């Protein structure tokens, strides 16, 4: 039986797409290898958001170059890095047998027939390992060998595996915002929203299989818009339809939100439905209006502050995470100070922090990179230290409280303890039996060690 190995880099959308790809491969008779060295097919599902993500993949390709000298296997580079570089990647790394862009992930399942010694693939499908890249963009083959619509993205249905308690469900794809530093619109394409009936059917299957938490995914999830007979269904409307269909739904999350599209109606919908986890990721990126304008973020500092205040007023106890990008072209010390001031005023529960590096193809790529690397690193260090302090203080404020957690597994460090997460996405360990895995529990947050709570079972 043919064996595969998949490595996934980057966002939750990539993780969801890898899961869907793996489900399709299992349906075709493939089996997972226990390690890469035993695989007949190795797939790297890649990210291009930051240069460091691509460098990690280049390092892995180098490792597989050495492995291929000892044993034959097919090496596939898939996803955003493949979409961005296309044939340039084959020139850089001839050991890569197939380059599969963002819009070919489902077509790749059809191409897999050429890896089998069984029937020959249809003429429309290029043989893997032939020295040719898989078509990217508009050339993706459609059903029965017909050309796909240019830029068409295929949503793949998921199904839970035995023991899965969590699942990602893509509801839209692509981005129309074109932030000046961001490569996503160029490698993911324009926004397309998924048919709500497909979303609901997938949720019904996942809930029936015991999934207790679903995360609705999109590059800009709250710009979801799908035309129906009664007009355009927006994201709050989709959520309201979800809870009409599944009034006793377990936990529901969504990622990622753009502040300009986080509407008052969405806040009201969250307040009305307790199954929506009180955890929101709301990237601010910067605290200076000048830099926000240069980034093309389409909101001001004060608009963002008002939005966070309105969310916290409507959703007491909500946790808010963010992204902060330091060292954008033109950033002055005053711009940076405004970012620190914003962080101190809003006291985010957590943050992804990173410094700017140019991405070829974006509008910012042509801007002079005026902030020296050593200044970027020094400013980033100050941001990280401030956020770590705030995160710890925010978590300490919750000690002694009782919270619901979803039990994910057994602790690797202590026998007799379980690993769980709160609806705010914090890790908790507490004493318990393995038969609690996959269910909810109530725990008192008794202690904080590092970033992990130690809990005591309640009831």
GINOR-V19306 format. One record per residue. N is the residue number from 1. RES is the residue in one letter. SS is DSSP state (helix for helix, strand for strand, loop for the rest). Layout:
n	res	ss
N	RES	SS
N	RES	SS
//
This chain:
n	res	ss
1	X	loop
2	X	loop
3	X	strand
4	X	strand
5	X	strand
6	X	strand
7	X	strand
8	X	strand
9	X	loop
10	X	loop
11	X	loop
12	X	helix
13	X	helix
14	X	helix
15	X	helix
16	X	helix
17	X	helix
18	X	helix
19	X	helix
20	X	helix
21	X	helix
22	X	helix
23	X	helix
24	X	helix
25	X	helix
26	X	helix
27	X	helix
28	X	loop
29	X	loop
30	X	loop
31	X	strand
32	X	strand
33	X	loop
34	X	loop
35	X	loop
36	X	helix
37	X	helix
38	X	helix
39	X	loop
40	X	loop
41	X	strand
42	X	strand
43	X	strand
44	X	strand
45	X	strand
46	X	strand
47	X	loop
48	X	loop
49	X	loop
50	X	loop
51	X	helix
52	X	helix
53	X	helix
54	X	helix
55	X	helix
56	X	helix
57	X	helix
58	X	helix
59	X	helix
60	X	helix
61	X	helix
62	X	helix
63	X	helix
64	X	helix
65	X	helix
66	X	helix
67	X	helix
68	X	helix
69	X	loop
70	X	loop
71	X	loop
72	X	loop
73	X	loop
74	X	strand
75	X	strand
76	X	strand
77	X	strand
78	X	strand
79	X	strand
80	X	helix
81	X	helix
82	X	helix
83	X	helix
84	X	helix
85	X	helix
86	X	loop
87	X	helix
88	X	helix
89	X	helix
90	X	helix
91	X	helix
92	X	helix
93	X	loop
94	X	loop
95	X	loop
96	X	loop
97	X	loop
98	X	strand
99	X	strand
100	X	strand
101	X	loop
102	X	helix
103	X	helix
104	X	helix
105	X	helix
106	X	helix
107	X	helix
108	X	helix
109	X	helix
110	X	helix
111	X	helix
112	X	helix
113	X	helix
114	X	helix
115	X	helix
116	X	loop
117	X	loop
118	X	loop
119	X	loop
120	X	loop
121	X	loop
122	X	loop
123	X	loop
124	X	loop
125	X	loop
126	X	loop
127	X	loop
128	X	loop
129	X	loop
130	X	loop
131	X	loop
132	X	loop
133	X	loop
134	X	loop
135	X	loop
136	X	loop
137	X	helix
138	X	helix
139	X	helix
140	X	loop
141	X	strand
142	X	loop
143	X	helix
144	X	helix
145	X	helix
146	X	loop
147	X	strand
148	X	loop
149	X	loop
150	X	loop
151	X	loop
152	X	loop
153	X	loop
154	X	loop
155	X	loop
156	X	loop
157	X	loop
158	X	loop
159	X	loop
160	X	loop
161	X	loop
162	X	loop
163	X	loop
164	X	loop
165	X	loop
166	X	strand
167	X	strand
168	X	strand
169	X	strand
170	X	strand
171	X	loop
172	X	strand
173	X	strand
174	X	loop
175	X	loop
176	X	loop
177	X	loop
178	X	loop
179	X	loop
180	X	loop
181	X	loop
182	X	loop
183	X	loop
184	X	helix
185	X	helix
186	X	helix
187	X	helix
188	X	helix
189	X	loop
190	X	loop
191	X	loop
192	X	strand
193	X	strand
194	X	loop
195	X	loop
196	X	helix
197	X	helix
198	X	helix
199	X	helix
200	X	helix
201	X	helix
202	X	helix
203	X	helix
204	X	helix
205	X	helix
206	X	helix
207	X	helix
208	X	helix
209	X	loop
210	X	loop
211	X	loop
212	X	loop
213	X	strand
214	X	strand
215	X	strand
216	X	strand
217	X	strand
218	X	loop
219	X	loop
220	X	loop
221	X	helix
222	X	helix
223	X	helix
224	X	loop
225	X	strand
226	X	strand
227	X	strand
228	X	strand
229	X	loop
230	X	loop
231	X	strand
232	X	strand
233	X	strand
234	X	strand
235	X	helix
236	X	helix
237	X	helix
238	X	helix
239	X	helix
240	X	helix
241	X	helix
242	X	helix
243	X	helix
244	X	helix
245	X	helix
246	X	loop
247	X	loop
248	X	loop
249	X	loop
250	X	loop
251	X	strand
252	X	strand
253	X	strand
254	X	strand
255	X	strand
256	X	loop
257	X	strand
258	X	loop
259	X	helix
260	X	helix
261	X	helix
262	X	loop
263	X	loop
264	X	helix
265	X	helix
266	X	helix
267	X	helix
268	X	helix
269	X	helix
270	X	helix
271	X	helix
272	X	helix
273	X	loop
274	X	loop
275	X	loop
276	X	strand
277	X	loop
278	X	loop
279	X	strand
280	X	strand
281	X	strand
282	X	strand
283	X	loop
284	X	loop
285	X	strand
286	X	loop
287	X	loop
288	X	loop
289	X	helix
290	X	helix
291	X	helix
292	X	helix
293	X	helix
294	X	helix
295	X	helix
296	X	loop
297	X	loop
298	X	loop
299	X	loop
300	X	loop
301	X	helix
302	X	helix
303	X	helix
304	X	helix
305	X	helix
306	X	helix
307	X	helix
308	X	helix
309	X	helix
310	X	helix
311	X	helix
312	X	helix
313	X	helix
314	X	helix
315	X	loop
316	X	loop
317	X	loop
318	X	loop
319	X	strand
320	X	strand
321	X	strand
322	X	strand
323	X	strand
324	X	strand
325	X	strand
326	X	strand
327	X	loop
328	X	loop
329	X	loop
330	X	loop
331	X	loop
332	X	loop
333	X	helix
334	X	helix
335	X	helix
336	X	helix
337	X	helix
338	X	helix
339	X	helix
340	X	helix
341	X	helix
342	X	helix
343	X	helix
344	X	helix
345	X	helix
346	X	helix
347	X	loop
348	X	loop
349	X	loop
350	X	strand
351	X	strand
352	X	strand
353	X	strand
354	X	strand
355	X	strand
356	X	loop
357	X	loop
358	X	loop
359	X	loop
360	X	loop
361	X	loop
362	X	loop
363	X	helix
364	X	helix
365	X	helix
366	X	helix
367	X	loop
368	X	loop
369	X	loop
370	X	loop
371	X	loop
372	X	loop
373	X	helix
374	X	helix
375	X	helix
376	X	helix
377	X	helix
378	X	helix
379	X	helix
380	X	helix
381	X	helix
382	X	helix
383	X	helix
384	X	helix
385	X	helix
386	X	helix
387	X	helix
388	X	helix
389	X	helix
390	X	helix
391	X	helix
392	X	helix
393	X	helix
394	X	helix
395	X	helix
396	X	helix
397	X	loop
398	X	loop
399	X	loop
400	X	loop
401	X	loop
402	X	strand
403	X	strand
404	X	strand
405	X	strand
406	X	strand
407	X	strand
408	X	strand
409	X	strand
410	X	strand
411	X	loop
412	X	loop
413	X	loop
414	X	loop
415	X	loop
416	X	loop
417	X	strand
418	X	strand
419	X	strand
420	X	strand
421	X	strand
422	X	strand
423	X	loop
424	X	loop
425	X	loop
426	X	loop
427	X	strand
428	X	strand
429	X	strand
430	X	strand
431	X	strand
432	X	loop
433	X	loop
434	X	helix
435	X	helix
436	X	helix
437	X	loop
438	X	loop
439	X	loop
440	X	strand
441	X	strand
442	X	strand
443	X	strand
444	X	strand
445	X	strand
446	X	strand
447	X	strand
448	X	strand
449	X	strand
450	X	loop
451	X	loop
452	X	strand
453	X	strand
454	X	strand
455	X	strand
456	X	strand
457	X	strand
458	X	loop
459	X	loop
//
